[in-house]
Amino acid sequence: MSSDRNIELQTRLQEHLLKVNVSEVDDLDTKLIDDFISIATIDKTIHHDQNQIKDLLLAIIDILHNNSLDIDYNKVIGLLDAVLIGLDFETVIDLFKLDLIVEALHSPNENLQILAMKVSAKASPPDILSNTEIIPKAVELLSIKDSSIKLVNEIEKSIGTLVSGELIRRRLLSGNVESKLLGIKESNDTTVKSRLLDLLIHVLPLVKEQEINPILYKFTKFTEDNDILYTLNLIRFYTEILDIVDSSLEKYWLLVNIEDQINIIGKLYAERSTNSDIEYFAVTELSLFFKKLSLISPSLFETLDNKFVKIGKNDHFLLATLNASYLGSKHQSILKQLPLNINNISIFRNLISDPTSFNSVKDEITTNKLLKLPYVELFAILSKLAQYNYSAKLLLQELPQVMNKVIEGRNVSEPESYELRKLTIENLLQQSDEDLEIWKSPLQREYYTITHGHPLQSQALVQDTQL
């Protein structure tokens, strides 16, 4: 869009907002707003005329100040985002002095509170806000049960951005503000406590060990509130902490510091039969936690497994999701008992992904067992076998009838079947010529047919079927 048309659009939008603010029109022109947001997302030149964009921003602020209008304020806040994204902090602070941001945050008008957090998040460097009341007030708003979800989300997102500043981290995690956070943790309201979990997930990736009181993230009461949703939030919280640990070696201290919580989670699983809420609603979340732990610290998971989890051959979800290398090295006897059938497809797909666990189940992967599987399940296994050299060799060298099934194919219209067979052939064609041997040419021809919709007609085999 040309700059003239951008200016025209901004002018129309500004005039419209002014009319809305004085009730000359009853409702927002959502198409006009959406058009501006779409253009602002892809065309940064819309922000080049700083004076005009400032005027538009002021019109938006006037609307947000006026909470008596019967309009969709979420649409106005979305427009605010589109305007702010193209402005640097110096420009924004020209319009919003720091004391005005603090004043807006203390306002009873939620729209102004959201505005204050959005503007605060643009601070560059973040530490220029460290001596203001923005962080203390934001945490106070988190502690108020009646704070709306959209305000809470904005606070968490903004603080998550600002904590890249060392002085902001110090303000947040010490003194009166830390006391407020500890108060949230000890709240009797699980909704309020869950907000701390969300905030910490924003903060923990950026803090150093010495900057944060471990009491803030070490929860011990998982079920005492009799709120299964809160229990699930806690389990997810510690799974996300494992994700943070996995993202950086510098975060290993977090794993060490939550060993007690890891044991509590293991105990929840071990005693699930005594708590119907855990039995019916939390096993999947617990299993996902175990999966992540088994991947980032097999030794720590082994301790948990021996004490609480105690994997057995009927633990289908765990066998399908845990670190296959761990299963192959610690539970060979269980793996050797597993039959290859329609109920165990996800388990075998997991076990094929590691050489050690694959060797434990290899003898079960026979022509007879494979060809008894339904078509989709068969190719779910074959695509995985074809993915790794060690398992592709089994398919290429020891299962000729199954390879014929791969090459012969059939008229498949169902998308999943089609994609799995295509993936199987693609994976096989990644193997060396030495391993492919006699199967290379027929696989190439079949891949050409799949990708072109008709059989190969000429000597274009090599050039047209290269992956």
N, C-alpha and C positions, 0 to 999 in steps of 0.2 A: 504494500500500500504506500502511496506517495506521502511525502511529509505534509502536503496541503490537505490531503484527506484525513491524515492523522489529526491535524489541528482541528479540522471541521468536526471530527468525531468527539474529540475532547471538549470542544466548545458546546456541542449539543448535549453531551453528558453532564457537563458542569451546570448548564442552564436548567436541565431537567432536575438535577439534585436540588438546586435552589428553589425550584417550584414545589418539589416534594416537601422541603423543609418548612415552607410557609403554607402548606396544604392547598396550593393552587391545583395540584393533581393529587389523586387519592392513593395511587400505588406506584411502585417502581416500574420502569420500563426494563423488564428483565432482558429483552433481546438487545437493547442498547448496551446494557451493562455487560452481557455475555460477549458481545462483539468487541468491546474494549478489552476485556480480559483475554480473549483469544489472540488479539493483535499484540497486546503487551507481552504475552508469553513468547511470541516468536519474533517480534520486531522491536528491538531495543531502541531504535531511533525515536520511538514514541515518547521517550523520556528526555530527548535532547533539549527541548524547550523547557528549561527548568522553571521559569516563571509561570508558564501555563500549567505545568504539572503540579506546582505548588498551589496554584489557585484551585485546581481540581481536588487536591488533597484537603485543602481547607473546607471545601464544600462537603467532602465526605465526613470530616470531623464534626462539622455543624450538625449533620444528620445524626451522628452517633451521640452527640450531646442531647439531642431531642428524643428522649425515650417515650414520648407520648404519641408517636406516630404509629399507625396500624400498618406496618410494613414488615417485610422479611429482613431483619437486621443481619442475618447470616449472609444474605446476598451483598449487603453493603460491606461487611467484613471481608468477603471474598474480593470485592473491588479494591478495598484497602490493601490487601496483599499484593494485588497486581500493580498498584501504584508504588508501594514501598520497595518492591523487589528491584526497581530500577534506580533507586535513589541511594546515594552514599550517606553515611551517618552525619557528615558535616552539613549536608543539605537538610536532613531531617531535623537535626538539632537546632537549625536556624528557626524552624517553625515550632519545635517543642523544646523549650528550655527544660533543663533537668528538673527544676522545681515543678513545672507543669506536668511532667511525666509522673512524678511522685504524687502530685495532687490528683491526677486522673486515676491512679491506682487506689487511692484512698476514697475515691468517689463511690457512692452507693450504686452508680450506674454501671452495670456489668459490661456494657459495650465499651465504655471508657477504660475500664480495667483491662479488657482484652486489647484495646488500642495501646495502652501503656506497655503491656508485655511485648506486643509486636514491635513497637518502636525500640524498646530496651534491647531486644534481641539483635538489633542492628549496630549496637555500640561497638566501636572499633578504636582502640582496643577495649575489650570488655571491662578491664579493670577501672576505667574511668567512672564506672557506676558503683564501685566497691564501697565508697563512703556515703552513699545515699541510702534512703530507707526502702529502696526497691526490693532488694532480696528479703529483708525481714518481713515486709508487708506481703510479698508473694507467698512466703511460707505460711504466714498467718492465714491467708485466704485458703490455702490447701487444708488447713486444720478445721475450717468451717464446713460442716456437713452440707449446708445448703448451697455451697458454691457449685455452679453448674458444670456439667461435663465439658462443655466447650471452653469455659474459663480455666478449668483444671488442666485440660490438655494444652492450652496455650502457655500456662505457667510452666508446666513440665518441659515443653519444647523450648521455651525461652531460656530457662535456667540451664537446660542441657547444652545450649549454645554458649551461654555466658561462662560456664565453669571451665572453659578453656583458659580463662584468666586466673592466674595464681591468687591474686588478691580477692577475686570473687569466691574462689574455693575456700580461702581462709575465712571470709565473712560468713559463708554458708555453713561451714563445718566447725565453727567455734562459737563460744560465748552464748549470747541469748538466742541466736538463730539455731544453733545446735540443740539447745534446750527445747526449743519449739519442735524440732524434728523428733527428738526423743519423746516429747509429749504426744506427737502424732502416733508414734510407734506403740505407745501404751494406751492409746484411745480404746474406749469400749465399743467403738463403732468400726466395723470391719471395712466399710466403704472408705472411711478416712484413712485407716491403716493401709489399705491397698494403694492409696495415692503415694504413700511413701515408697512402696515397692517400685512403682512406675518411675518416680523421681530418681531413685537410686540407680535404676538401669540406665538413665540418662547420664548420671554423674560418675558411676564407677569406672567406665572406660577411660576417664580423663584424670582421675585422682591418683596420687601416689600413696603408698601404704601409710606413711607417717601423717598424712593430711586428714585421715578420716578415722573417727572412733569406730572400732569394729562392732561395738554394741549396736550401732545403727543398722547393720545388715545381718546381725546374728539373731534370728528369731528362734524361739524354742517352743512356742505354743502353736501347734499346727491345727489342732482339732478342738481345743477348749471352748472356742466361740460357737461351736455347733453350727457353723456356716460353711457348707461344702464348697461354695464358690470362693470363699476366702482361702480355704485349704488348697484349692486348685491354683489360685493366684500365687500362693507361697511356693508350691512345687514348680510352677512355671518360672517364678523369680529365680530360683536356684538353678534351673536349667539355663536361663539366660545368663546367669553368672558364669556357668561353665562355658557358654559361648564366648563371653568376654575373655576368660582365661585362654581359650583356644585361639583367640585372635592375636595374642601377643605373649611372648615368653616373659615379658616384664610384669605380667599379671598373675604369675604363678602363686604369689603371696595370697591372693584371694582364695585359691583352692586349699591352701594350707589352713587358712583361717576359718573355713566353713566345714571342716571335717566333722564337727559335732552335728551340724545340720544335715550332712550327708548320712550320718548314722540314724538320725531321727527319721529321715525319709525312707531309709532301708527298713527301719522298724515298722513304719506305717504299712509297708508292703507285706512284711512278715505277719503282721497282726490284722490283715485286711478282713479276715473272716469274722472278726469280732466287731467290725464297724461296717454296717451295710452301705453307708454313704461312700466310704473308701472302696469297698468291693464293687459297687455298681458304677461309680462315677469317676474314680481317680486312677484306676489301674493303667489306663492308656497314658496319662500324664506321667505317672511313676515310671512306666516303661521307657518313655522318651527321655526322662532324666537318666535312667540307667544306661541307655544307648549312648548318650553324650559322654557320660562318665567313663564308660568302657573304652571310648575312642581316645579321650585325652589323658586318661590315667588308668591303664589296665591293671596296674598293681593295686591301686586304691579300690577299684571295682572288685578285684578278686577278694579282698578283705570283706567287702560288703556282701559279695555273693556267698562266701562261705558262712558268714554270720547270719544274714537275713534273707537274701534273695533265693539261694539254693535252687538254681536252675534245674528243671527236669524236662523230660522228653515231651511233656504236655504243655509246656510254656511256649506256645506257638508264636505269640507276638514278640517275646524276648528273643527267641531263636531266629526270628526273621529280621530283627532290627539291631541287635547287639553287634559290637565289633567282631567280625567274622574271624579275624586273627586270634582274638581272645578265645572264642568258642573252639577253634581248631586246636589250640594249645592246651586248654584247660578242661575241655568237655568232649574229648574224642569218643569216649564210650557211649555218650548220649547220641552223638551225631551218627555213629555207626548203626544205631537202632532205628533211624528215621527211614520210613518207606517213601519212595518217590510216588506220590499220588496227587490228586487234584487238591487235597487239603493242605499239602505242604509246598506248594509252588513258591510262595514268597520266602519260605525258609531256604529252599534249595537255591533260589536266586541270590540270597544273601551269602550262603556258604560257598557258592561258586566263585565269589569275588575275591577269595583269598586262597593261595596255594595250599596252605596247611589244612584249612577246613575242607577244601575241595577234595583233597586226598582222602579225607575221612568218609566222604559220601560217594566217591567216584565209582565204587563197585555197584552202587545202586542205580547208576545212570546207564541203563542198558537199552538195547533196541526194543526189547519187549515192553519194558516199563514206559519208555517214551512214546511208542506208537499207540499205547492204550489211552494216552491223554487226549482230551478234546483239543481242537485245533489251536485256539487262542493260548491255552495253557502250554501246549507243546512248544509253540514259538516263543512264549515267554521264557521258557527254559533254554531253547536253542539260541536265542539272541544273546543270552547271558554267556552260554558256553562259547559262542563265537567271539565274545568280547576280549578274552584273555588268551594269550598264546598257549599256556599250559592246558587249558580246557578245550580250546579250539582243536588242538592235536587229537584229543580223544574223539571228537566229532569227525574230523577229517580222516583219521587213520583207522578207527575201530568201529565206526557206526555207518557202514555204507548204505544200508537200507534207509536210515534216517536222512543221510545226505541226498538220496534219491527223492525223498519226500520234499526236501528243501528245494531241489531243482525243478521237480515236476510241477509243484504248485497246484493251483486250481483257481477257478474263477471266484475271487474273493471280493465281495463288495463291502463287507463290514470293515470300517476304518481301522479298528485296532488290529485285526488279523493282518490286514494289508501292511500296516506300518511295521508290525513285529517281524513279518517275513522279510520285508525290505531291509530292516535293520540287521537281521541275521545275515543276509547276503552281503551287505555293506561291511559288517564286522569281519566276515570270513575273508573278503577280498583285501582286508588290511594285513592279512598274514603273508608270510614270505612265500615265494614261488616254490621253495623247497618243501614247505609244509602243505601247500595247496596241491602240488603234483597234478594228477589227472583231473582234479575238480576245478582248476582255474578257468579253463575255457567255457565249460557249461555254466559256471557261476557268472562269468562276464556276460554271456549271451542272455541269461535269465535276467540279470540286472538291467541290461539294455531294454528288454521287453517291458520290465516293470516301469522304468523311467520314461520310456518313449511311447508306450501304449501299443507297440507292435514288435514282432520279431526282427532281429537284425537281417537286413537285406543285402548287405555288401561286405566288403573287406574292411569296414570301418570299426571292426571289433576293438582294436587297441585304443584308437583315439577317442571313440565315443563312449567307452565304458570305464575310462579311468576315473577313480574317485577323487 
